[in-house]
Amino acid sequence: MTGDQGSPVRTSNRGNNPRPGLEINHGLKFGTGGGLGLALQQLGRAYFRHVARLCAKAALKVRLAPTLGRSRSLVFLLVLLLAVSVAKSDEPVGSIQELRGTAQVFRAAKTIAAAVGILVMLGDRIETLADSELTLILRGGTRLTLGEDSTIIIDRHLVATHIQTSIRLLLGKLRSWVNDTGGAGGVNFEIHTPNGVAAARGTDFEVEFIEGKPCPADPSCLRYTTVGVYQGVVVVANPTSPAGSLPVTVTAGYQTTIPCESPPTPSARWGAEELRAPGYH
Amino acid sequence: MNLAELEMHRRSRSGSVLFRLCALIVLLALGCCRAHAGTGGEFFTLQQPGHLGLTAFASGFGSDTYATTGAGFQLEQSVTRYVGLVGRVSAFQVYQGKGYNSPFVTESTGVRTYERFEGGVDLKPASGVSLVVLGGRDVGNSNAPVIEGDFSSWLFQYRPYPVNLSFSSTHFFENAVTSNQIDLRAVVYGTARWLLLLGGGGAVWGGGTVGKPNGQGGPDVGLFLREHHTSIDLQSGYGSSHLYGLLSVSVGLGWDE
């Protein structure tokens, strides 16, 4: 990971707090809705920390045979690498820039009231309540605005030569302004909903996952994803579609809808469905 | 035409219009039932959660022979996925003359005002298709029943230039005139924030005190501001009311229950 100049996010090596949030990210995240993959990822982290501590103790306290003298430096190197690896995975991925109303950050077994300036860690589950809106700035400059009654989990955010971001939108609306100038190798930015994936490169778009309301494209379906594009191009697919979903390319001013396990609808003019007869009728 | 003849004409005319409207509703309902018969009778399943929509509108028409303005609001409550209940309240001012939507028997020389209270159903047999059928009454300087049907449908919805066809028909029992408006508009340009529509449309009205059909028509320009749910529509053209301009603004809001 690389620190990015010009990003409003304070990373661990900047600012007054050396590693804010590090201590409370040590627990496992079972029961916080992070999913099995996330739980295993965190189990792995905890395991690495444990091994690192044991190795450090062993290297310091146990008198090793002279034949293993050379290996001691290797052990130290290994410990150092592991420690660095663990520390990197706990770095903040962004911070809360704006907040209107009430939102919460679920981190490990703790619930944190969201506030402007709070750092967001990988795996955090962020929820907004009714009449609330929260804006996050990720490292690399990508901006996310979470609408009311919405929930996201940031599963992956790597800022290197290639920026890779994966966010799960469990419910509600998320608008993303993807900064495509942060990585020389390009940007791979994905929003996953329970029935869809929207992948973008250098764009401004909005994804909404709605449950419990009839889908306009198929009223018999009560859970659906909509993707509308302000700028750029977004490729949308439904990985849960049993028939196999051909991705739909959505350009600026257009939208698509993914009803339940169906493939995305062809892209259509965004907002046209709201229009009826002229007002003078 | 004396008053007795006018009354007879009014009754026969309104009977015919009512019959046509009833037939249309039955046909649409049968079509809906047939279309969704294989999906477990969802036509009759209550929509959960429900949706309440509010549309506020204002319009003005001006020509050298007729001038009118109107404003009001419409509430729509979903019942099933295919049927909603609609209530509409509007108020009109006629400043001069007679025109396509005038319910008056005689030409206006001064300002006349009336309010219109209507209720009915919105049938949505398919995505992008809507037929609102309303019945109600004018109160004020016009004081008689009125019935109305508003149809709107999108064509080529998934093409770059989707087309909206809309048709409205209103029968005024006050003067036994039936007024029809039709518009065909295509989305010719759009961004994520607004859509520009171009097309053509007009009105044909007749019967009752008007007698032979009158008409007017011209190009339409429409602007839809998506984030504000606001439509601004303009039509200008020529016809029985000579050169005219018609402008309307409508704003739609909605709440899930």
Interface residues (C-beta under 8 A of the other chain):
Chain A: G212 K213 P214 P216 A217 P219 S220 G228 V229 Y230 Q231 A252 G253 T265 P266 S267 A268 R269 W270 G271 A272 E273 E274 L275 R276 A277 P278 G279 Y280 H281
Chain B: T39 E42 Q47 Q48 P49 H51 F57 A58 S59 F61 R81 Y82 S127 G128 S130 D150 F151 S152 W154 Q157 Y158 P160 P162 N164 S166 F167 S168 Q181 D183 R185 V187 G190 T191 A192 R193 L195 L197 G201 D220 G222 F224 R226 H229 S231 I232 D233 Q235 L246 L247 S248 V249 S250 G252 D256
